[in-house]
Structures are given as C-alpha cells and as structure tokens.
Amino acid sequence: MNKTVFSRLWRMLSYLGVSPQMTYMEIKRVHMVNLITMICIPAMFLFSVVNFFEGRYFLAMINASNGISCLSVLFLQYYKRLELAKIILLGVNFFFFYFGALFYGNGGENFLLCIMIVCMLLYDNRVIQWSMGLLVIAGIVSVKLFPVDLLNADHVPQSRILINTIGSLFFIVVAVHFFKNIIYNNMMLIEDQRQKLQVLNQDKERIFSIVAHDIRSPLSTLEGMVHLLHQQVIDGAVSEEYIIQLQRQIAKQKEVLDDILSWSSRSMRGQVKVNATTQVADIVDHLMVVFQSSCDIKQIKLIVDVDRYFPLYVDPDHLTIILRNVVSNAVKFSHANGVIKISVSRDLGYGFIHVQDNGVGMEKDQAAYLFHTIQQRSVGTRNEPGAGLGLLLCSELIKHNDGIVQVDSVPGSGSRFTVGFPMPLAN
C-alpha cells in the first residue's frame, strides 16, 4: 500500500508542469527538471543536517538554502513558470555548489560540470549553452587555482569529497543515459510517424484514384444521353419525356458523386472501415438506378435475382464502390442487346454476389491477373473509356473487408465476377 502511494506521488511530482499541447521533447525536459529537483531536495537537507552537527554552519546554511530553492522549482513547475524554474535550478545550484567548493573544498566543482551538462540538455540556444560553459570553466579554474579561506572554515573530510565526486560522476552518466533514451525514443516516434504518413499518402492516392474512376463512368453515360438529345434536336423530335429522364439521371449522378465524396472525406480523415450488417438488395437497387440509362443506351437487359433479406457484414460504402465498378465493367464490355444478371448465393458463412454478362469475355491468364495488377487502358464495345484502375482498387477494398473475389470468363461468351464477404452471425 505504502509503495503504491509513493509511486503515485513520485509520478505526480515527475510530471508537474506537463501539458497536453507540449511536444515530446518539451515534456521530457520538464520531466528532467522535476527529477533533478526531487533528487536534490532530500540530499541537500541531509547534508545540511550533517554539516550543522559537524560545526560547518555556513555550509549547512548553503545546503539548506539549496534545498529550499529546489522546492521553489517544483512550485514554479506546478504553476507552469517553466523558464523561471530552469533558471533557478541552474543558477541557484551553480551559486551554492561554487561557494561550497570555494570555501570548504567539498568537491562541489564536480557538480558544476553536471550543471553545464544539464544546461546543454535543457536549452537549444547556443548563446545560453556557451555562456554556461564558460561560466562553469571559470568557476572550476577559480576554485582550483585561487582557493579562499575567508571564513577560516573547517574543510570537509576526504571521504565527503569522494562521495561528492562519485555522486557527480554518477549523475553525469544518468543524465546522458536519460537523454540518450529520449533521443532514441524520439527517433522511433519520428519513424513511426513517417510510416503512418506514408500509409496515409498511399490511402489518399487510392482515394483520388477511386473518385476519378467512379466519376468517369457516370460522365460517359451523361455524354451519351446528351448526344442522343442533340440528335433529337437536329431531327426536330425532342421528347419531353427524354429531357425529364436526362434531368433525373443528372440528379442521380449528383447523389452518386455526393456518396463518393462523403466516403473519400471520411477515408482521408483517417477513419477506419465501418463494418455493419448491409442489405445487398438496397445496394443493388441503388446501382440499378445509376446504370439504367447506360443500359438503355446499349439496350442491355438488367436482371436482378437478389433476396430482399440477404445481409453481409461489410462496410456499405466499400461494397457500393466494389459493385459499382464490377457492374460498370459488365456494361462496358457487353454488346448491344446483351444481358447482365446480378444474383446471390451463400456457403460456409459467406455471402456471394455474382455479376454475369454475355459480353466479350477474356482469356484465362488475363482474368487471373485482373485484380492484382494495373490493367492497360481499355475501351468498351462502344468505345467507353477506362483507366485500368477500377478492379485493382476493388481488390484492396475486398481484402480490407476480409472478402474474396473470383473471375470466370470465356472469350466471346462473357464473364462472371463473384465477390464474397462474411455474413453476420445469426442472433
């Protein structure tokens, strides 16, 4: 119990003056000031008592004053007067250690070296570092070359000098080791941040690729519809129903664009996937509206055989992007008067979505690498453009959601794309 209380007290005092907005290095410097003062306080009061009973009253007063000044440093840390706390810690300790060594020959000059090292670690300003360095050098030289005996003081015994010397050297080792670990940990943090930044940049590149890819297809559809409208204008047979259909299609593509931008914004903020019970029928219904116009232009028949209750445990935004790309490819590579069928099946806890067309198909080797490498730019049966990125991006999203994908294709007979994801556990 006492050990726990002591540990909590030690930790509380160690982090006096620390605030959340500080950098890692600033926190460690505040921590170091606190640790030095907590070590000095009991040591100074102990030496004060010892020197008082040994008749060295002036030295006892120096030690006690040093301990009190260290207590004031902790109070300044608590009230966030961090710069003043550092000045008092270094300045007052320099003053007391210097005069203790000068009048009593107690080896205090060795602690002047400690003060110089601490100054180097606490300040980045070179003027301050050099000033303290020169001051310490001058202090040590004056103690060694010009000792004074104004007080006719009784010098401390050799054993005390040895203790002070060993203590100062031990402090130097500990201080250097302490900041060496800080520098090493800081480097590790920087490397970790660099790796996270690299991943974030890759994610942003992927997001921009998805956005560009998914916007291209709707624009191509609208371009075809506007072309037909232009033909009607030339022929003098503009259909009001066709204009209404075009207006609806533009509104629907705006919804699609809003969905894409909403997802990309969430991803760029670093938000993780949001897996949830997602009804496939709702996603397919949404996509049917999106692709109806492009299917009408090519006179493609869309057949949907999806149960109204067919849940998957997947991020709905990701599933929408995946199916949008797969259906878009099916429409692109289908011939006029073709058929595209969307169906579902289940097996061993997985739900599968199948998108089958009777379009151009592909060779077996091409199908094997379809989701693993960037494809060459290709055009559809009516010269619809493609960037070669869509299925590769889908592959990343499928893996991200613990899914699987399979392609079965025969040249000239069409392709069957299958994507599968875990189904939610039954209650």
C-alpha positions in Angstrom: 0.0 0.0 0.0 2.7 2.5 1.0 4.7 1.5 -2.1 1.7 2.3 -4.3 1.2 5.7 -2.6 4.9 6.5 -3.0 4.7 5.5 -6.7 1.7 7.7 -7.3 3.4 10.6 -5.5 6.6 10.2 -7.5 4.8 10.1 -10.8 2.7 13.1 -9.9 5.8 15.1 -9.0 7.6 13.9 -12.0 5.0 15.3 -14.4 4.5 18.7 -12.7 4.1 21.4 -15.4 3.4 18.9 -18.2 0.5 20.0 -20.5 -1.0 18.0 -23.5 0.0 20.6 -26.1 3.7 20.1 -25.4 6.0 18.3 -27.8 7.6 15.1 -26.8 11.0 16.8 -26.2 9.4 19.6 -24.1 7.7 17.0 -21.9 10.9 15.2 -21.3 12.8 18.4 -20.4 10.1 19.3 -17.9 10.3 15.7 -16.6 14.1 16.0 -16.2 13.9 19.3 -14.2 11.4 17.6 -11.8 13.6 14.5 -11.4 16.7 16.6 -10.7 14.9 18.7 -8.1 13.4 15.6 -6.4 16.9 14.1 -6.1 18.5 17.3 -4.8 15.9 18.1 -2.1 16.5 15.2 0.2 20.2 15.2 -0.5 20.6 18.9 0.3 18.6 18.7 3.5 20.6 15.6 4.6 23.9 17.3 4.0 22.6 20.4 5.8 21.9 18.4 8.9 25.2 16.6 8.8 27.2 19.8 8.3 25.3 21.5 11.1 26.2 18.8 13.6 29.8 18.8 12.4 30.0 22.6 13.1 30.0 23.8 9.5 27.1 26.2 10.0 27.7 28.3 6.9 27.9 25.2 4.7 24.8 23.8 6.4 23.0 27.1 5.5 24.2 26.8 1.9 22.8 23.2 1.7 19.5 24.2 3.3 19.1 27.2 1.0 19.8 24.9 -2.0 17.1 22.5 -0.8 14.6 25.4 -0.4 15.4 26.7 -3.8 14.8 23.2 -5.3 11.4 23.2 -3.5 10.6 26.5 -5.2 11.4 25.0 -8.6 8.7 22.4 -8.0 6.2 25.1 -7.2 7.1 27.1 -10.3 6.7 23.9 -12.4 3.3 23.4 -10.9 2.2 26.9 -11.9 3.7 26.5 -15.4 6.5 29.0 -14.9 8.9 26.6 -16.6 11.5 29.0 -17.9 11.9 30.7 -14.5 12.1 27.2 -12.9 15.0 26.2 -15.2 16.8 29.5 -14.4 16.5 29.0 -10.7 17.5 25.3 -10.9 20.7 26.1 -12.8 21.6 29.5 -11.4 21.0 28.8 -7.7 22.7 25.4 -7.8 25.7 26.9 -9.6 25.9 29.6 -6.9 25.7 27.2 -3.9 27.9 24.5 -5.4 30.5 27.1 -6.4 30.7 28.7 -2.9 30.7 25.4 -1.1 33.7 24.2 -3.2 35.4 27.6 -2.8 35.1 27.9 1.0 35.1 24.3 2.1 36.8 22.3 -0.7 33.9 19.8 -0.7 34.3 18.8 -4.4 31.3 20.9 -5.3 33.1 21.9 -8.5 32.4 18.5 -9.9 28.7 19.3 -9.7 29.4 22.4 -11.8 30.1 20.0 -14.6 26.7 18.4 -14.0 25.1 21.9 -14.2 26.8 22.5 -17.5 25.6 19.2 -19.0 22.0 19.8 -17.7 22.1 23.3 -19.4 23.2 21.7 -22.7 20.3 19.3 -22.5 17.6 21.8 -21.4 18.4 24.6 -23.8 18.8 24.6 -27.6 20.0 28.2 -27.6 23.8 28.2 -28.3 24.4 31.5 -26.6 23.0 30.1 -23.4 25.0 26.9 -23.8 28.3 28.7 -24.4 27.7 31.2 -21.6 27.0 28.5 -19.1 30.0 26.5 -20.4 32.4 29.5 -20.0 30.9 30.3 -16.5 31.5 26.7 -15.3 35.0 26.7 -16.7 35.8 30.0 -14.9 34.3 28.7 -11.7 36.3 25.4 -11.7 39.5 27.3 -12.5 39.0 29.8 -9.7 38.3 27.0 -7.2 41.4 25.1 -8.2 43.8 28.0 -8.6 42.5 30.6 -6.1 41.1 28.9 -3.1 40.0 31.3 -0.4 39.9 30.9 3.4 38.0 34.0 4.4 35.8 32.1 6.8 38.7 30.1 8.3 36.4 27.2 7.6 36.9 23.6 8.5 37.2 21.8 5.2 35.1 18.6 4.8 36.9 15.3 5.1 38.3 13.4 2.1 35.5 10.8 2.4 32.9 13.5 1.8 34.8 14.8 -1.2 35.0 11.3 -2.6 31.2 10.9 -2.1 30.5 14.2 -3.9 32.8 13.2 -6.7 31.3 9.8 -7.2 27.8 11.4 -6.9 28.6 13.9 -9.6 30.0 11.4 -12.0 27.0 9.1 -11.4 24.7 12.0 -12.1 26.5 12.7 -15.4 26.1 9.1 -16.5 22.4 9.0 -15.6 21.7 12.4 -17.3 23.5 11.3 -20.5 21.7 7.9 -20.5 18.4 9.6 -19.8 18.6 11.9 -22.8 20.1 9.3 -25.0 17.0 7.2 -24.4 14.9 10.3 -25.1 16.6 10.9 -28.4 16.3 7.2 -29.4 12.6 7.2 -28.5 12.1 10.4 -30.4 13.7 8.8 -33.4 11.4 5.9 -33.1 8.4 8.2 -32.9 9.5 10.1 -35.9 10.0 6.8 -37.8 6.5 5.6 -36.7 5.0 8.9 -37.8 6.9 8.7 -41.2 5.4 5.2 -41.8 1.9 6.4 -40.9 2.3 9.4 -43.1 3.5 7.1 -46.0 0.4 4.9 -45.5 -1.8 8.0 -45.3 -0.4 9.3 -48.6 -0.9 5.9 -50.2 -4.5 5.9 -49.0 -5.1 9.4 -50.4 -3.7 8.4 -53.8 -6.0 5.4 -53.7 -9.0 7.6 -52.7 -8.3 10.1 -55.5 -8.0 7.2 -58.0 -11.4 5.8 -56.9 -13.0 9.2 -57.1 -11.6 9.8 -60.5 -12.5 6.3 -61.7 -16.1 6.4 -60.4 -16.8 9.9 -61.7 -15.6 9.0 -65.2 -18.3 6.3 -65.9 -21.3 8.5 -65.0 -20.0 11.3 -67.1 -19.6 8.9 -70.0 -23.3 7.9 -69.6 -24.4 11.5 -69.5 -22.3 12.3 -72.5 -24.1 9.5 -74.4 -27.5 10.8 -73.3 -26.7 14.4 -74.3 -25.5 13.1 -77.7 -28.9 11.4 -78.3 -30.7 14.6 -77.2 -28.6 16.5 -79.7 -29.7 14.1 -82.4 -33.3 14.6 -81.4 -32.9 18.4 -81.6 -31.4 18.0 -85.2 -34.3 15.7 -86.2 -36.8 18.1 -84.7 -38.2 15.3 -82.5 -37.3 16.4 -79.0 -39.1 14.3 -76.4 -40.2 15.9 -73.2 -40.0 12.5 -71.5 -36.4 12.1 -72.6 -35.5 15.5 -71.1 -37.1 14.6 -67.9 -35.2 11.3 -67.9 -32.0 13.2 -68.5 -32.8 15.5 -65.7 -33.4 12.6 -63.4 -30.2 11.0 -64.4 -28.2 14.1 -63.7 -29.8 14.3 -60.2 -29.0 10.7 -59.6 -25.4 11.1 -60.7 -25.2 14.1 -58.3 -26.2 11.7 -55.5 -23.6 9.2 -56.6 -21.0 12.0 -56.6 -22.1 13.1 -53.1 -21.8 9.5 -51.9 -18.3 9.2 -53.3 -17.1 12.5 -51.8 -18.6 11.6 -48.4 -16.8 8.3 -48.4 -13.5 9.9 -49.6 -13.7 12.6 -47.0 -14.2 10.0 -44.2 -11.3 8.0 -45.5 -8.9 11.0 -45.8 -9.7 11.9 -42.2 -8.2 8.5 -41.3 -11.5 6.9 -40.2 -11.4 3.2 -40.3 -13.8 1.0 -42.1 -17.3 0.8 -40.7 -18.4 -2.8 -41.0 -22.1 -3.3 -40.4 -25.0 -5.6 -41.4 -25.6 -4.4 -45.0 -28.5 -5.5 -47.2 -27.3 -6.3 -50.6 -30.7 -5.6 -52.2 -30.5 -2.0 -51.1 -27.1 -1.5 -52.7 -28.2 -3.2 -55.9 -31.4 -1.1 -56.1 -29.3 2.0 -55.9 -27.0 0.8 -58.6 -29.9 -0.2 -60.9 -31.0 3.4 -61.0 -27.4 4.6 -61.7 -26.8 2.2 -64.6 -30.3 2.1 -66.1 -29.6 4.9 -68.5 -26.3 3.4 -69.8 -28.0 0.0 -70.2 -30.9 1.6 -72.1 -28.4 3.3 -74.5 -26.9 -0.1 -75.3 -30.2 -1.9 -75.0 -28.8 -4.2 -72.3 -31.3 -6.1 -70.1 -30.5 -6.0 -66.4 -31.8 -8.9 -64.4 -31.7 -8.9 -60.6 -32.2 -12.1 -58.6 -31.4 -10.9 -55.1 -33.3 -11.8 -51.9 -34.8 -8.8 -50.1 -33.1 -10.1 -47.0 -29.5 -11.1 -47.9 -27.2 -9.4 -45.3 -23.4 -9.2 -45.5 -21.0 -8.0 -42.8 -19.2 -5.3 -44.7 -18.6 -1.6 -45.0 -21.6 -0.4 -47.1 -19.6 2.4 -48.8 -16.9 -0.2 -49.8 -19.5 -2.6 -51.1 -21.1 0.1 -53.2 -17.8 1.1 -54.8 -16.9 -2.6 -55.5 -20.3 -3.4 -57.1 -20.3 -0.1 -59.0 -17.0 -1.0 -60.6 -17.9 -4.6 -61.4 -21.3 -3.6 -62.9 -19.7 -0.7 -64.8 -17.3 -3.2 -66.4 -20.1 -5.6 -67.2 -22.0 -2.8 -69.0 -18.9 -1.5 -70.7 -17.9 -4.9 -72.2 -21.4 -6.1 -73.1 -22.7 -6.0 -76.6 -25.9 -4.3 -77.6 -29.0 -6.3 -76.7 -26.9 -8.2 -74.1 -27.9 -9.4 -70.7 -26.4 -8.7 -67.3 -27.6 -10.8 -64.3 -26.9 -10.0 -60.7 -27.6 -12.9 -58.3 -26.5 -14.1 -54.8 -25.7 -17.3 -53.1 -24.3 -18.4 -49.7 -21.9 -21.0 -48.4 -20.0 -21.7 -45.2 -20.8 -18.4 -43.5 -20.0 -16.3 -46.6 -22.5 -14.5 -48.9 -21.6 -14.2 -52.6 -22.7 -11.7 -55.2 -22.4 -12.8 -58.8 -22.4 -10.3 -61.8 -22.6 -12.2 -65.0 -22.6 -10.8 -68.6 -22.5 -12.3 -72.1 -20.1 -9.8 -73.4 -16.6 -10.0 -74.9 -15.1 -12.1 -72.1 -11.3 -12.6 -71.7 -8.5 -15.1 -71.6 -7.9 -17.2 -68.5 -4.5 -15.6 -67.9 -5.9 -12.1 -68.1 -8.7 -13.0 -65.7 -6.1 -14.4 -63.2 -4.3 -11.0 -63.0 -7.3 -8.8 -63.3 -7.4 -7.9 -59.6 -3.7 -7.9 -58.9 -2.1 -5.5 -61.4 -2.9 -2.2 -63.1 -4.6 -3.1 -66.4 -3.8 -1.4 -69.7 -6.3 1.3 -70.7 -9.2 -0.3 -72.5 -12.3 0.7 -74.3 -15.7 -0.9 -74.2 -17.8 -2.3 -77.0 -18.9 1.3 -77.8 -15.5 2.9 -77.1 -16.3 3.7 -73.5 -13.0 4.8 -71.9 -11.3 3.0 -69.0 -8.4 3.9 -66.7 -7.3 0.4 -65.8 -7.5 1.1 -62.1 -11.0 0.1 -61.0 -10.7 -3.6 -60.3 -7.3 -3.2 -58.7 -8.8 -0.6 -56.3 -11.7 -3.0 -55.7 -9.3 -5.7 -54.8 -7.8 -3.6 -52.0 -11.3 -2.9 -50.6 -12.3 -6.6 -50.8 -9.2 -7.6 -48.8 -9.8 -4.8 -46.3 -13.2 -6.3 -45.6 -12.0 -9.9 -45.3 -13.6 -10.7 -48.6 -12.8 -12.9 -51.6 -13.1 -12.5 -55.4 -13.2 -14.8 -58.3 -13.4 -14.3 -62.1 -14.7 -16.9 -64.6 -14.5 -15.9 -68.2 -14.6 -17.3 -71.7 -13.5 -15.2 -74.7 -16.5 -14.2 -76.7 -19.0 -15.7 -74.2 -18.8 -13.3 -71.3 -17.6 -13.1 -67.8 -18.8 -14.0 -64.3 -17.5 -11.9 -61.4 -18.0 -13.2 -57.8 -17.3 -11.3 -54.7 -17.9 -12.8 -51.2 -18.0 -11.4 -47.7 -18.7 -12.8 -44.3 -22.4 -12.9 -43.3 -23.5 -11.6 -39.9 -23.9 -14.1 -37.2 -27.4 -15.1 -36.5 -28.9 -13.9 -33.2 
